[in-house]
Amino acid sequence: MRLYVLRLGHRPARDRRITTHVGLIARALGADGIIISGDRDDNVIKSLEKVVELWGGPFEIQYVEDWYSLIKRFKENGWELIHLTVYGLPIQDVIDSIRSSSKDKLIIVGASKVPRVVYELSDWNVAVSSQPHSECGSLAVFLDRFFQGKELSKEFKGWKLKVIPQTRGKKVVRAES
Amino acid sequence: MRLYVLRLGHRPARDRRITTHVGLIARALGADGIIISGDRDDNVIKSLEKVVELWGGPFEIQYVEDWYSLIKRFKENGWELIHLTVYGLPIQDVIDSIRSSSKDKLIIVGASKVPRVVYELSDWNVAVSSQPHSECGSLAVFLDRFFQGKELSKEFKGWKLKVIPQTRGKKVVRAES
């Protein structure tokens, strides 16, 4: 099963850091890649590519202009669309059903207002609390619950840098080159 | 037991939206309040206060200039300090021990580089994956695991607006006034 994150409606000035965080969360918590839509922003793409180069992968980073065709195509190819939104069904009620399907998954998170058609095309509209929220927070909780914590011990390949957990202080090792 | 989030090192231009997201996550996922340090930014404080006014509380929002005195005072008053950092111990190894203590908790998340003394004064330095990460994502996963999902059904008081979960579409009710 593959799992990608689709970030909709990116606005470079306003969303640069949030979209970068969405990408970091997707990578750190087990997604296979992120697809960014909205206004093209090479800045975000480069900073995520730099993370993969230094800390390992695989983790795909793509930009797509026409998100509507993209989600239609994913759906036609049998992927399940899961839209994270405060208006959706509580994650605690649906996560087991979502996990029980072996279909590939596209997790959609919006920046600006999400078009109605996304709610309609999605197989699941899922809320991580029904309170005003952060797409970063929702995505992180979704991935942690979806993968049931297994994502936290994922081994990345091709890393140049790696953190060795410490009670206090910082320890980073560098791969022999 | 009380649980507050301390956001260190806020820089208004760069961190405004991220710090706002940290506040939204803290509120939505069960914290009793957020304390923001770094450069004072009324913009963030007002937008979080607006959320509490519309969507309910209680949820405290404070700014503090001298974070060092603050964490010393919390520690002297018997609070446990938990610093979320990529360099710390894996959350999956320590969350049960952290949860088993009934002490009040201060969860510390940094923006810019976190001073060494924070690592030293903290009772726990905790990593949500040992990968480059987002403080938003780390905080969300920490709170969800700490409260074991109970935070997702928290009832807020004094709300004017409330979301009613839907399979598709949006439903918001307004309190009678």
HADDOCK unambig.tbl for C-alpha pairs under 7 A between the chains (distance, minus, plus):
assign (segid A and resid 18 and name CA) (segid B and resid 18 and name CA) 6.59 0.50 0.50
assign (segid A and resid 21 and name CA) (segid B and resid 134 and name CA) 5.31 0.50 0.50
assign (segid A and resid 24 and name CA) (segid B and resid 132 and name CA) 6.75 0.50 0.50
assign (segid A and resid 24 and name CA) (segid B and resid 133 and name CA) 5.40 0.50 0.50
assign (segid A and resid 24 and name CA) (segid B and resid 134 and name CA) 6.38 0.50 0.50
assign (segid A and resid 25 and name CA) (segid B and resid 133 and name CA) 6.04 0.50 0.50
assign (segid A and resid 25 and name CA) (segid B and resid 134 and name CA) 6.29 0.50 0.50
assign (segid A and resid 25 and name CA) (segid B and resid 137 and name CA) 6.09 0.50 0.50
assign (segid A and resid 28 and name CA) (segid B and resid 129 and name CA) 6.48 0.50 0.50
assign (segid A and resid 28 and name CA) (segid B and resid 131 and name CA) 5.72 0.50 0.50
assign (segid A and resid 28 and name CA) (segid B and resid 133 and name CA) 6.47 0.50 0.50
assign (segid A and resid 87 and name CA) (segid B and resid 163 and name CA) 6.34 0.50 0.50
assign (segid A and resid 87 and name CA) (segid B and resid 165 and name CA) 5.38 0.50 0.50
assign (segid A and resid 87 and name CA) (segid B and resid 166 and name CA) 6.17 0.50 0.50
assign (segid A and resid 87 and name CA) (segid B and resid 170 and name CA) 5.33 0.50 0.50
assign (segid A and resid 87 and name CA) (segid B and resid 171 and name CA) 6.87 0.50 0.50
assign (segid A and resid 88 and name CA) (segid B and resid 165 and name CA) 5.14 0.50 0.50
assign (segid A and resid 88 and name CA) (segid B and resid 166 and name CA) 5.12 0.50 0.50
assign (segid A and resid 88 and name CA) (segid B and resid 167 and name CA) 5.89 0.50 0.50
assign (segid A and resid 88 and name CA) (segid B and resid 168 and name CA) 6.77 0.50 0.50
assign (segid A and resid 89 and name CA) (segid B and resid 165 and name CA) 5.06 0.50 0.50
assign (segid A and resid 89 and name CA) (segid B and resid 166 and name CA) 5.67 0.50 0.50
assign (segid A and resid 89 and name CA) (segid B and resid 167 and name CA) 5.94 0.50 0.50
assign (segid A and resid 90 and name CA) (segid B and resid 165 and name CA) 6.97 0.50 0.50
assign (segid A and resid 119 and name CA) (segid B and resid 168 and name CA) 5.59 0.50 0.50
assign (segid A and resid 119 and name CA) (segid B and resid 169 and name CA) 6.17 0.50 0.50
assign (segid A and resid 120 and name CA) (segid B and resid 168 and name CA) 6.35 0.50 0.50
assign (segid A and resid 125 and name CA) (segid B and resid 167 and name CA) 6.17 0.50 0.50
assign (segid A and resid 125 and name CA) (segid B and resid 168 and name CA) 6.43 0.50 0.50
assign (segid A and resid 129 and name CA) (segid B and resid 28 and name CA) 6.48 0.50 0.50
assign (segid A and resid 129 and name CA) (segid B and resid 152 and name CA) 5.04 0.50 0.50
assign (segid A and resid 130 and name CA) (segid B and resid 163 and name CA) 5.82 0.50 0.50
assign (segid A and resid 130 and name CA) (segid B and resid 165 and name CA) 6.99 0.50 0.50
assign (segid A and resid 131 and name CA) (segid B and resid 28 and name CA) 5.72 0.50 0.50
assign (segid A and resid 132 and name CA) (segid B and resid 24 and name CA) 6.74 0.50 0.50
assign (segid A and resid 133 and name CA) (segid B and resid 24 and name CA) 5.39 0.50 0.50
assign (segid A and resid 133 and name CA) (segid B and resid 25 and name CA) 6.04 0.50 0.50
assign (segid A and resid 133 and name CA) (segid B and resid 28 and name CA) 6.48 0.50 0.50
assign (segid A and resid 134 and name CA) (segid B and resid 21 and name CA) 5.31 0.50 0.50
assign (segid A and resid 134 and name CA) (segid B and resid 24 and name CA) 6.36 0.50 0.50
assign (segid A and resid 134 and name CA) (segid B and resid 25 and name CA) 6.29 0.50 0.50
assign (segid A and resid 136 and name CA) (segid B and resid 136 and name CA) 5.96 0.50 0.50
assign (segid A and resid 136 and name CA) (segid B and resid 137 and name CA) 5.71 0.50 0.50
assign (segid A and resid 137 and name CA) (segid B and resid 25 and name CA) 6.08 0.50 0.50
assign (segid A and resid 137 and name CA) (segid B and resid 136 and name CA) 5.71 0.50 0.50
assign (segid A and resid 137 and name CA) (segid B and resid 137 and name CA) 5.16 0.50 0.50
assign (segid A and resid 137 and name CA) (segid B and resid 140 and name CA) 5.01 0.50 0.50
assign (segid A and resid 140 and name CA) (segid B and resid 137 and name CA) 5.00 0.50 0.50
assign (segid A and resid 140 and name CA) (segid B and resid 140 and name CA) 6.51 0.50 0.50
assign (segid A and resid 140 and name CA) (segid B and resid 141 and name CA) 6.19 0.50 0.50
assign (segid A and resid 141 and name CA) (segid B and resid 140 and name CA) 6.19 0.50 0.50
assign (segid A and resid 141 and name CA) (segid B and resid 141 and name CA) 5.38 0.50 0.50
assign (segid A and resid 141 and name CA) (segid B and resid 144 and name CA) 6.98 0.50 0.50
assign (segid A and resid 144 and name CA) (segid B and resid 141 and name CA) 6.99 0.50 0.50
assign (segid A and resid 152 and name CA) (segid B and resid 129 and name CA) 5.06 0.50 0.50
assign (segid A and resid 163 and name CA) (segid B and resid 87 and name CA) 6.33 0.50 0.50
assign (segid A and resid 163 and name CA) (segid B and resid 130 and name CA) 5.83 0.50 0.50
assign (segid A and resid 165 and name CA) (segid B and resid 87 and name CA) 5.40 0.50 0.50
assign (segid A and resid 165 and name CA) (segid B and resid 88 and name CA) 5.16 0.50 0.50
assign (segid A and resid 165 and name CA) (segid B and resid 89 and name CA) 5.05 0.50 0.50
assign (segid A and resid 165 and name CA) (segid B and resid 90 and name CA) 6.96 0.50 0.50
assign (segid A and resid 166 and name CA) (segid B and resid 87 and name CA) 6.16 0.50 0.50
assign (segid A and resid 166 and name CA) (segid B and resid 88 and name CA) 5.12 0.50 0.50
assign (segid A and resid 166 and name CA) (segid B and resid 89 and name CA) 5.68 0.50 0.50
assign (segid A and resid 167 and name CA) (segid B and resid 88 and name CA) 5.89 0.50 0.50
assign (segid A and resid 167 and name CA) (segid B and resid 89 and name CA) 5.94 0.50 0.50
assign (segid A and resid 167 and name CA) (segid B and resid 125 and name CA) 6.16 0.50 0.50
assign (segid A and resid 168 and name CA) (segid B and resid 88 and name CA) 6.77 0.50 0.50
assign (segid A and resid 168 and name CA) (segid B and resid 119 and name CA) 5.58 0.50 0.50
assign (segid A and resid 168 and name CA) (segid B and resid 120 and name CA) 6.35 0.50 0.50
assign (segid A and resid 168 and name CA) (segid B and resid 125 and name CA) 6.43 0.50 0.50
assign (segid A and resid 169 and name CA) (segid B and resid 87 and name CA) 7.00 0.50 0.50
assign (segid A and resid 169 and name CA) (segid B and resid 119 and name CA) 6.16 0.50 0.50
assign (segid A and resid 170 and name CA) (segid B and resid 87 and name CA) 5.31 0.50 0.50
assign (segid A and resid 171 and name CA) (segid B and resid 87 and name CA) 6.86 0.50 0.50
